[in-house]
Amino acid sequence: MAITPSPLPGTSSEVRHQFLEPLRTVYDQATRIRRCPAQSDWDWLTKGVDRVLANVRSGRDFLQSFQLFWHRALQVGPYFEALASERRLGMVAECSALLRQRVDTLRPSPLAQFEALAAFDLYAGDGHYLAHATHDPRQGETCWPTGHFFALNLKSQSLFPLMLADLSGRKKEHDLRALKRQSVAWLRQGAGKGRKVLWVWDKAAVDLAFWQERKAAGIYFLSLRKAGMCLNVEQERAIDFAQPINQGVTADRVVTDRRGIRVRAITFCNPGDGAVYEYLTNELTLEPGLLVLLYKTRWEIEKVFDETKTKLAEQKSWATTTTAKAMQAHFVAIGHNLLLLLQDWQAEQGVANTAELERREKRQVKQPAELQKTGRTLPLIYTVLQRFTQATFKLIRWLRVHWHRPTPLPQALLHLRTLYAKL
């Protein structure tokens, strides 16, 4: 049942209220909300977002800062008990999933210009490790880091946690081992009947037999070829160079491994430095250049990890339990997804990152001009998809400054517009 959230602490912060409004909306739709006299679920949700944005070094650091800003008592014991609550985790996970769906619905995708991708759900997946929690048990003379696996929706840029790494008896879990632990339904991520799901992963996930089995369920993969893979060319596929997206593609082949498993190998040459890349996929219908573009887009998940670690300072696990670690992953995803919606809202208000746009335009002019001197051109895949991947330091610092201040929204936006105008 949905429960009306309690008033926001510090409601005088209009920026904070605007930032949290999408989360408030999905909270009203959630079914796992329960009444708790000690601390409402809404307060717990907002407290998690507070911590993601707070730039603190530890749980005690956060608790003390929270009390000083909001003049509310917050005890260490109950806070860490809530982090270990399976019931709270279920509630946070549901709100995280609803928020992700909201982002996917509201955000337009530049990939929509390619009609062939309309039938696909597109995800980039990768592992992400944080420093161990302060009180994590030691493995010998040291503590192992906490492993997470995340996915990024390549159409909307929404982030969501996939799973915790299984570190039983190992320092790190291999990406492929983690994938093999998951069901077909999990890999399809709720895709409807007839929809295709394409996972873009780095070389760690290359296992042709695994992906061949999943193809029967409409699940496809795209990755780089591993060094040393023995593949035999079975067929040369024609490349339609009348399609601008295929610029830079030098080969499109059907290849087989020693077990006779057939996949597609696409070769692409970067005209800037002459580097040659070979991509493997079990998807046979999309233009080869479009698949090269999708793998290039996979880099966005790495940039998002940089956002969460460097800009949001989420570098360390919050607590020792697997429940707390999973909850932290959901709060990190919530923070990223709220930042996406905040930037969309700012754009609607006419606030643009002028300085960064000017820098990007200069790069777009400079590189083709340099290539033209040698008679080469820049392939379309380097210019067709232009969007910001992560929130800037300027935006995050601005958000932190106004998080606790009673600044009217027009004044706060004027401040941000001024920041964005400076190089």
C-alpha positions, 0 to 999 in steps of 0.5 A: 500500500502507498503511504503519504510521505512525511514532510521533508526535513528542511523543506525550505530547500527548494532545490532538494525538493525538486531533486527528490520529486521523481523519487516521491512520485514512484514512492507513491506507487510502491507496494512494499511501503510499511508504517514504521513509528521509529522511522518512515520509509520515506525518511529512510529513502531520502536519508540514503540519497542524502548519504550518496550526495553528502561527500562523507568518509564514513557512516559516523561522518554522515550521521554527525553531518546529518544531525548538524544540518537537520537538527535531528537525532540520528543514532548509530545503532538504529541506522546500521540496523536499518541498513541490515534490514531485508524489509527495507532493502526490498522497499528500496529495491522496488523504488529503485526499479520504479525510478529506473522505469520512469527514467526509461519512459521519460528520457528521449534516446538519440539511438531512436534515429536507428529504426532497427534498434526499436525492437531491442532492449540495449544494456551495457554491463560491467563489474564495479568494486568498492573498498571494503567496509571498515568492519568487514571480516579479514581474509588472511592479512587483508580485507577484500573489496566489495564487488558489484555488477551494474547495468546501464540502459544504453537508450536512456542511460539509467543505471541499475544494480544487477547483483553482488559478486560472490566472493566466497573463497575468491577475491574477485568474481569473474564477470562470466561466472556471475552471468552464468549464475543468472536465469534467462528471465533475469537476462531478459530484464522483463522484456516482453514477448518478441523483444530482443535483448542485447548485452554489451560487455567487455572481453571478460564475458566472451563465452560463445557456448553460453551466449549461443544457448541464450540466443534461443531466448532472444538474448544477444551479446556484443563484445571485443574478440579476446586475444588468442581466440581461434576462429575460422572464417566461414563466410564473408558478408557483404557490407552496404557502404551506402549506409553512412553508419558503416564507414570505417567497417573493413570486414563483416564475417561469419566465423566458427570456433573449434566446437563449430559455434557460429558467430559474427566477427566485425572489423573496424579501423579507427582512421585517427590512429589506425587502430583495428578492432574486432567485435564478436556478436551472435546478432546477425541482422543489424548493420555492422557499423551500428554494432560498432557504435553500440560497443563504443557506447558501452564506454558510458558505463565506465564514465558513470562509474567515474561519476559515482566514485570520483564525483559522488565519492562512493568509494567504500562500502557502507556496512558489512552485511550483504543486505547493506551492500546491496542497498548501497548499490540501489541508492547509488543507482537512485542518485545517478538516475535522479541526476539524469532527471534533474539535468533534463528538468534544468534543460526545460528551464533553459539552463545549458552547460554552455562552457562544456557545449563549446568545448565539445563543438571545438573538438567536433571541428578539430578532429575532422579538420586534422584528418582531412589534411591527410585525406581521411574522414571521421566515421559517423559513429564518432559524431552521430551520438552526442550526449553528456554521459555523467553529471559534472562537478559543477552540477554536483557542487551546486546541488550540495551547496543548495541542498540545505539552503532556503534558496528560491529555485529561480535564484539557484538556477541563475547561480547554476547558469552562471557556473555553466557559462565559465570555462 
